[in-house]
Amino acid sequence: MFFHNINQNIIIFLSIFLMINACQKDNKKIVVDKSNIINTIKNDYTPLNIANFSKDKIIKKEVISNNENVSINLKKNNNVIFEFRNERLLQGRDVQKNLLQKKTKKAVKAVLNMLKKNLSSNSTELQLEYDDGTTALNRYLFEISEVPKYQNIIAFLPLSGKYSNFGNKIRKALDLSILNFGYDNVKIIYFDTGKTFDKETIINLFEKLKPRFIIGPFTREILLEIKPFAKKNLLPIFTFSNDKAMVESNVWSLGFSPEEQVDSVISCALDYGYKKFGVIAPNNLYGKIITSRSKELITINENNYYEKIYLSNDNLNNKTDLYSILSSFLQYSKTQDNHTKFDTILIGGRKEFVLEIAPLLAYFNVDSRYVRILGTEKFNSKEIKNEPSLEKSWFPIISSRNEDEFKLLWKDVWMDNNNYFSNAGFDSGVIAINYLKNFKNTLENLNNVKGPVTGLIFEKNGHVEKPIEVMQIESLGKLTNIRKCGKSID
């Protein structure tokens, strides 16, 4: 039995010896946890079979090494294996993305705190109760306590209805502004203009809340209802309406007016030497504004040519009539290969109007590569930018000057893309808050104030200087900037 055990031990010792000898290679291994790299360098190169590679094949222990004697050369050694103990993907792989995430981490945390603090109110929180049993004049019952302790900003926005996508974008922007720049006794109250209300409601709203600043509304019709009350108390109004006629010493328009749009594209075309202009517009007030402003600019030089047509809904719905009107206006001839009457055609109107007219121009030999097609801000939509007959056309936009950091913040907080209205909404909130911080807040304090994101400059007469650029539509809906036609306000 004794010798049997000795023989068995000898066999075990011999096996261990052979195993140790087999492992005596020149391989060098460095294994570290989480934030360090596992580096395996082999003197004799053998191809790495990814299919047979598994986590269990890597030694899970720490080897102490003198950092001064370790050299990792990724160019010479192709067998470099990266692995982390808790994650399969490399941390820090996208360095730029991680840096950006760090920059906005505090902002995201602050926004979450904002939502808990209830820094803003809407009509529900204000207890504006709707009662079907009352008349239209008394549908809203105001029960607001301790209002005077706040300096109130009322935001008249379409949070429901036709323009709710714009209104809710602006509301999010205002929440960000009060989060970053607000203080304890400033409060933004949101009033939904997408629902039916009346003059009596507005009276009660102003009497109970005693606002110090007005942001909104989005449309001209609502602005007409609000202006008398704001003017009586010399309250500043930052409206998003694009009706230039509504501007006064206490009313600033952040919207892109038809006049501003026409000024930018027509002036750009004139600067580039175009002389023969045709204007196609809808037969409504908007169309009249566009054609009138176009004529003013074009006919300054008596050598320029100008002609217009108006198209009604009946014209658009009657295809035979529409074809006849356009054919005559364009002087279409089957014998001509290219259009010769105009070198520039402006198409005004909403998106559906433009998409109805543009393909017909191509049908009547108006090639957008040779005849410059001009548009309004309505051209800045996916459908129009991808319309083949509108390639190389020009249209204006308001370009925000300093939106890079804000774009990053917006994306991380709200998980969607910002636009001009979100940028302008944020600037409105910041300027309103700073205005209320001033002990003697008068309208004079809003002279030459500049929006931090948009770069808009507010003047004391109600005029707003906007950074406008003219863009050209390229293939696949891409845009390029037209040189010499930008309106810098730096």
Secondary structure, DSSP 8 states (H G I E B T S, - for coil): -HHHHHHHHHHHHHHHHHHHHHH--S-EEE---TTS--EEE-SS-----GGG--GGGS--S-----GGG----TTT--------SS-SS-TTSSHHHHHHHHHHHHHHHHHHHHHHHT-EE-TTTTT-EE-TTS-GGG-EE----SGGGSEEEEEEE--SSTTHHHHHHHHHHHHHHHHHH--TTEEEEEEETTS---HHHHHHHHHHH--SEEE--SSHHHHHHHHHHHHHTT--EEE----GGG-BTTEEE-S--HHHHHHHHHHHHHHTT--EEEEEEESSHHHHHHHHHHHHHHTTSTTSEEEEEEE-HHHHH-HHHHHHHHHHHHT--TT-SS--S-SEEEE-S-HHHHHHHHHHHHHTT--TTTSEEEE-GGG-SHHHHT-GGGTT-EEEEE--SS-HHHHHHHHHHHSS---HHHHHHHHHHHHHHHHHHSTT--GGGGTTEE-TTT--EE-TTS-EE--EEEEEE-GGG-EEE-TT------
